[in-house]
């Protein structure tokens, strides 16, 4: 990259006067004097390298997620998508709601400290580096219902499987979605997002846009972040006390907080903004179930 640095020299004439009136300066043109022009240039190179994930609330802070993503690349790109993990539950014959864990990522250096792991909301990161600010839309499709990992690969739908092959009737929901707050951009350039609106996924069906930018919006890097990790003033002892008293975590669910303290193997979070609801009639195996999601970032024509 070539950067042109322009330097200017300013000559300051300082006049000292003591009880003296200085007449105003009068511009004069000397005999034979003329004028000329000069130019100033800067060169920008095309930048289509992969953009790494950054903190949704501090876009100048790179992070290293515990599980890497699969970026699309290009001038309009999906840079990163969090994987979701709901922990470990038990086979039940009652309705159950499971909550996704927050995302763990490493900050290489912060305030002079060594590398450290922190909790972040699960998020999708988008970058638009196209010359024209034409807008875009981000949607998601759950490719199939949560399926037992031991099921035959040929079995792709609930109707084809045996009882227990799929979590029949299970529904995944995103709530408390928001876009990046750390860009300090004018409001009119900020993409529209599903704030306050829950997105319920139906297997095989593309969702309504969870984040969208009209013409003139969405230039640069943005996030569709879901919820927030617990603030540090809410301690594990406080949550344990609530659980022992009956386990009413509704105020944390309404605030869109993740349960930062249920991260060990064999545990399941007690609340969170991303939920997996499993009906009581769903046959379950003592096994791992998983699903795949496709995130689609599409161009939006000029208005």
Secondary structure, 3 states (H helix, E strand, C coil): CCCCCCCCCCCCCCCCCCCCCCCCCCCCCCCCCCCCCCCCCCCCCCCCCCCCCEECCEEEEECEECCCCCCCCCCEEEEEECCCCCCCCCCCCCCEEEECCCEEEEECCECCECCEEEEECEEEEEEECCCCCCCEEEEEEECCCCEECCCCCCCCCCCCCCCCCECCCCEEEECCEEECCCCCCCHHHCCEECCCCCEEECCCCECCCCEEECCCCCCEEEEEEECECCCCCCCHHHHHHHHHCCCCCHHHHHCCECCCCCCCCCCCCCCCCEEEEECCCCCCCCCCEECCEEEEEEECCCC
